[in-house]
Structure formats: structure tokens, C-alpha cells
């Protein structure tokens, strides 16, 4: 039997990958993933067998990995960010639940909350949560509940999938929910196209955030009650300075 690595690629470029991720790809016979992500690897791994599936074909992707591993191949299933954060790790482990003789190794990557946070400054310097606004697999009512709870708990929040062509108003709706418990002047920020040539970031307030256009390549950050904008960077203090005082 072969082996399956579930590899988080980080934002995409090779320099953002961990050494462990690169080692897994180097050791694999086959690399499988969503077309966009595999395309990023074609030049470096042109000696490997590269297989792709389209968007919303995640189950097919995992079943293909399992089939190749049963043929004795070492396979890397790649995804952006971290494989365990809105990635392919959980699905791969579910699909392979009855194939315990296939070794599956989950390889960590840098998720957008961390890579985007580094671009923006230090927005997640204290307790934080990550919430996706995509209701493709999660009911919107549950997303609303999580947003409400995060606001009441004074968490820093990283928001994934803030909007898309099919749900252009989700971020606006989320801001309205958060505004029930958070002041409109709360420092926030967005990062677009993390790790790509077009990368950019913007700091703003919660009141301004609802009017900013976003897409699936945007990560949104909302500070907690102690967050501030310092030299155009979003910073959430851990509390060291206050403690010294």
C-alpha cells in the first residue's frame, strides 16, 4: 500500500511553504489537487504525475488519492493555507475511514489568518476566532450565531470567504450583526491576494468595512476592544505594556 500526504501549501508561492510541505511533495509520486493550486506547482514538479479536479469536486479528489495509494503510490493531496483549516484533511480522513492500512499524514501549512495577519500587522495578538461566511456547507443561521458569540466574547476575528458572486452581501450582513455588540469605530482591516503579486491591505473601521468590496481572495480582520491602528497597521496588544504600567 502507498501513502497519502495532505499538504497545506500556504498562500501558494514556494517561499511560503514549510520545509515539511516541500519534503512531502518531493517524496510523492503523484500530486493531486484543485486545478488552480496544482498549476502553481507545475514548473517545479514537472517530473511528477499531476492530476487535477475542478471546484466542488473535493470528494472525487480524495477518492482519486485513495485509489492511487491503493496502487502503491505515494500521493500528495494539496490545498491552500493549512490542510486542517477549511482544507482537505478532514474530508480525506473521512473518506479513508475504512482503509486503515493506508497511511495518511497531515502536513501543516500557513493559513490565511496568519499570513494575512502578518501583512496587516498584528491583528490576532490576543484570543481570536476564525469564521467563514460561506454558507455552501454551513447554514447561514449558524454563521450568524457564531458571529454574535464572537462579538459578545470580544474576540479578534478573522473572516474567510467574505463574499462571492453568488453571495455579494454576506460581509455587509456580517457587519450588521457584529454592530449590534461592537462600536462602529472598531479597528478592522482587509488583505487581498495574500502572497501574490497583487497583494494589498487596507485598515478601516467596522462602519467603513461594510461598504468595502471583497471577494474570495480577501481575508477580513476585526479587532477586539483593545485593538488599534498604529502607523497604518492593525495591532491587537497582548497586554505587556499595560501590565508594566
C-alpha positions as CSV (number, residue, x, y, z in Angstrom):
1,X,0.0,0.0,0.0
2,X,1.1,3.6,-0.6
3,X,0.8,6.7,1.4
4,X,-1.2,9.9,1.3
5,X,0.2,13.3,2.4
6,X,-2.5,16.0,2.9
7,X,-0.4,19.1,2.3
8,X,-1.2,22.7,3.2
9,X,0.7,24.9,0.7
10,X,0.2,28.2,2.5
11,X,-0.7,31.2,0.3
12,X,0.7,29.5,-2.8
13,X,4.2,30.5,-3.7
14,X,7.0,28.1,-2.8
15,X,8.7,30.5,-0.3
16,X,5.6,30.4,1.8
17,X,5.6,26.6,2.1
18,X,7.0,24.8,5.2
19,X,10.1,22.6,4.8
20,X,7.8,19.7,5.7
21,X,5.4,20.5,2.9
22,X,8.2,20.7,0.3
23,X,9.6,17.4,1.6
24,X,6.2,15.7,1.2
25,X,5.9,16.9,-2.4
26,X,9.5,15.8,-3.2
27,X,8.7,12.4,-1.8
28,X,5.5,11.9,-3.7
29,X,4.9,10.1,-7.0
30,X,1.7,11.9,-7.7
31,X,0.4,15.4,-6.8
32,X,-3.4,15.8,-6.8
33,X,-5.4,19.0,-6.2
34,X,-7.7,21.7,-7.4
35,X,-6.5,23.0,-10.7
36,X,-5.5,26.5,-9.5
37,X,-3.2,25.1,-6.8
38,X,-1.6,22.3,-8.9
39,X,-0.9,24.9,-11.6
40,X,1.3,26.7,-9.1
41,X,3.5,23.6,-8.8
42,X,3.7,22.5,-12.4
43,X,7.1,24.1,-13.2
44,X,8.9,22.8,-10.2
45,X,7.3,19.4,-10.2
46,X,7.1,18.7,-13.9
47,X,8.7,15.3,-13.3
48,X,5.7,14.2,-11.1
49,X,2.3,13.0,-12.2
50,X,0.0,15.9,-11.7
51,X,-3.7,15.3,-11.5
52,X,-6.5,17.9,-11.0
53,X,-10.2,18.2,-10.4
54,X,-12.4,21.2,-10.6
55,X,-14.1,23.3,-7.9
56,X,-16.7,21.4,-5.7
57,X,-15.1,18.1,-6.7
58,X,-13.5,17.6,-3.3
59,X,-14.9,14.1,-2.7
60,X,-13.7,12.9,-6.1
61,X,-10.3,14.3,-5.4
62,X,-10.0,12.3,-2.1
63,X,-11.3,9.2,-3.8
64,X,-8.7,9.6,-6.5
65,X,-5.9,9.9,-3.9
66,X,-7.1,6.8,-2.1
67,X,-7.3,4.8,-5.4
68,X,-3.7,5.8,-6.3
69,X,-2.4,4.9,-2.8
70,X,-4.0,1.5,-3.0
71,X,-1.9,1.0,-6.2
72,X,1.2,1.5,-4.1
73,X,1.8,5.2,-4.9
74,X,2.8,8.0,-2.6
75,X,0.4,10.8,-3.2
76,X,0.2,14.4,-2.1
77,X,-3.2,16.0,-1.9
78,X,-2.6,19.7,-1.9
79,X,-4.7,22.6,-0.8
80,X,-4.1,26.3,0.0
81,X,-3.3,27.5,3.5
82,X,-3.4,24.8,6.2
83,X,-4.8,21.4,5.3
84,X,-6.8,21.3,8.6
85,X,-8.3,24.8,8.4
86,X,-11.1,24.7,5.8
87,X,-8.8,22.4,4.0
88,X,-8.9,18.8,2.7
89,X,-7.5,16.9,5.8
90,X,-10.9,16.2,7.5
91,X,-12.5,15.0,4.3
92,X,-9.6,12.8,3.3
93,X,-9.6,11.1,6.8
94,X,-13.4,10.6,6.5
95,X,-13.2,9.1,3.0
96,X,-10.4,6.7,4.2
97,X,-12.0,5.7,7.5
98,X,-12.3,2.1,6.3
99,X,-8.9,1.9,4.8
100,X,-6.7,1.8,7.9
101,X,-3.8,0.2,6.1
102,X,-3.3,3.4,4.1
103,X,-1.0,5.8,6.0
104,X,-2.3,9.4,5.9
105,X,0.0,12.2,7.1
106,X,-1.4,15.7,7.5
107,X,1.2,18.4,6.7
108,X,0.6,21.8,8.3
109,X,0.6,25.0,6.2
110,X,0.3,28.7,6.9
111,X,-3.4,29.6,6.9
112,X,-4.7,33.0,5.7
113,X,-5.4,34.2,9.2
114,X,-1.6,34.0,9.9
115,X,-0.2,35.0,6.5
116,X,-2.7,37.8,6.1
117,X,-2.3,38.9,9.7
118,X,1.4,39.3,9.1
119,X,0.8,41.6,6.1
120,X,-1.7,43.7,8.1
121,X,0.4,44.0,11.2
122,X,-0.6,42.0,14.3
123,X,-4.4,41.8,14.3
124,X,-4.5,38.5,16.2
125,X,-2.3,39.3,19.1
126,X,-4.8,38.0,21.7
127,X,-7.6,35.4,21.7
128,X,-9.2,35.1,18.3
129,X,-11.5,33.0,16.2
130,X,-11.9,32.3,12.5
131,X,-15.3,32.3,10.8
132,X,-16.1,31.6,7.2
133,X,-19.1,33.5,5.7
134,X,-19.6,30.8,3.0
135,X,-23.0,29.1,3.6
136,X,-22.3,26.4,1.0
137,X,-21.8,23.8,3.7
138,X,-22.8,25.7,6.8
139,X,-26.4,27.2,7.4
140,X,-26.4,31.0,7.5
141,X,-28.3,30.9,10.8
142,X,-25.3,29.1,12.4
143,X,-22.9,31.6,10.9
144,X,-24.9,34.4,12.4
145,X,-24.8,32.7,15.8
146,X,-21.0,32.4,15.6
147,X,-20.6,36.0,14.6
148,X,-22.8,37.1,17.5
149,X,-20.9,34.9,20.0
150,X,-17.5,36.2,18.8
151,X,-18.6,39.8,19.2
152,X,-20.0,39.3,22.7
153,X,-16.9,37.4,23.7
154,X,-14.7,40.3,22.5
155,X,-12.6,38.0,20.2
156,X,-10.4,39.3,17.4
157,X,-12.0,37.8,14.3
158,X,-10.5,36.6,11.0
159,X,-13.2,36.2,8.4
160,X,-12.7,33.9,5.4
161,X,-14.8,33.8,2.2
162,X,-16.3,37.2,2.9
163,X,-18.2,37.4,-0.4
164,X,-18.5,35.9,-3.8
165,X,-20.6,36.4,-7.0
166,X,-23.4,34.3,-5.6
167,X,-23.4,36.0,-2.1
168,X,-22.2,39.6,-2.6
169,X,-23.9,40.9,0.5
170,X,-22.6,38.4,3.1
171,X,-19.9,40.7,4.6
172,X,-22.4,43.6,4.8
173,X,-24.8,41.3,6.7
174,X,-22.0,40.1,9.0
175,X,-21.0,43.7,9.8
176,X,-24.6,44.5,10.7
177,X,-24.7,41.5,13.1
178,X,-21.4,42.5,14.7
179,X,-22.5,46.1,15.0
180,X,-25.2,45.0,17.5
181,X,-22.4,44.5,20.0
182,X,-19.4,46.3,18.6
183,X,-18.9,50.0,18.1
184,X,-18.7,51.3,14.6
185,X,-15.2,52.8,15.2
186,X,-13.7,49.3,16.0
187,X,-10.4,49.0,14.0
188,X,-10.5,46.5,11.2
189,X,-8.5,45.6,8.1
190,X,-8.6,43.5,4.9
191,X,-5.8,41.8,3.0
192,X,-6.3,40.9,-0.7
193,X,-4.4,38.3,-2.7
194,X,-2.2,37.1,0.1
195,X,1.2,36.0,-1.2
196,X,0.6,37.1,-4.8
197,X,1.8,39.9,-6.9
198,X,-1.3,41.9,-6.4
199,X,-1.2,41.7,-2.6
200,X,-2.5,44.7,-0.8
201,X,-4.0,45.7,2.5
202,X,-6.3,48.3,4.0
203,X,-7.1,49.4,7.5
204,X,-10.6,50.8,8.3
205,X,-13.3,50.8,10.9
206,X,-16.2,48.4,11.3
207,X,-18.5,51.1,10.0
208,X,-16.4,51.5,6.8
209,X,-15.9,47.8,6.4
210,X,-19.4,47.0,5.3
211,X,-19.0,49.2,2.3
212,X,-15.7,47.8,1.1
213,X,-15.9,45.4,-1.9
214,X,-14.4,42.0,-1.2
215,X,-14.1,38.6,-2.9
216,X,-13.0,35.0,-2.2
217,X,-9.3,36.2,-2.3
218,X,-9.9,38.6,0.5
219,X,-9.4,37.9,4.3
220,X,-11.0,40.3,6.7
221,X,-9.8,41.1,10.2
222,X,-11.8,42.7,13.0
223,X,-10.0,43.8,16.1
224,X,-11.1,43.4,19.7
225,X,-11.9,46.2,22.1
226,X,-8.2,46.9,22.7
227,X,-7.1,46.8,19.1
228,X,-5.7,50.0,17.5
229,X,-4.3,51.3,14.2
230,X,-0.6,52.1,14.6
231,X,1.2,53.7,11.6
232,X,-1.4,52.2,9.3
233,X,-1.1,48.7,10.7
234,X,-3.8,46.9,12.7
235,X,-2.4,45.9,16.1
236,X,-4.1,43.9,18.9
237,X,-1.9,44.2,22.1
238,X,-1.2,41.2,24.2
239,X,-1.2,43.4,27.3
240,X,2.5,43.6,28.1
241,X,2.7,47.4,28.1
242,X,-0.4,47.8,30.3
243,X,0.9,45.2,32.7
244,X,4.2,47.1,33.1
245,X,2.3,50.3,34.0
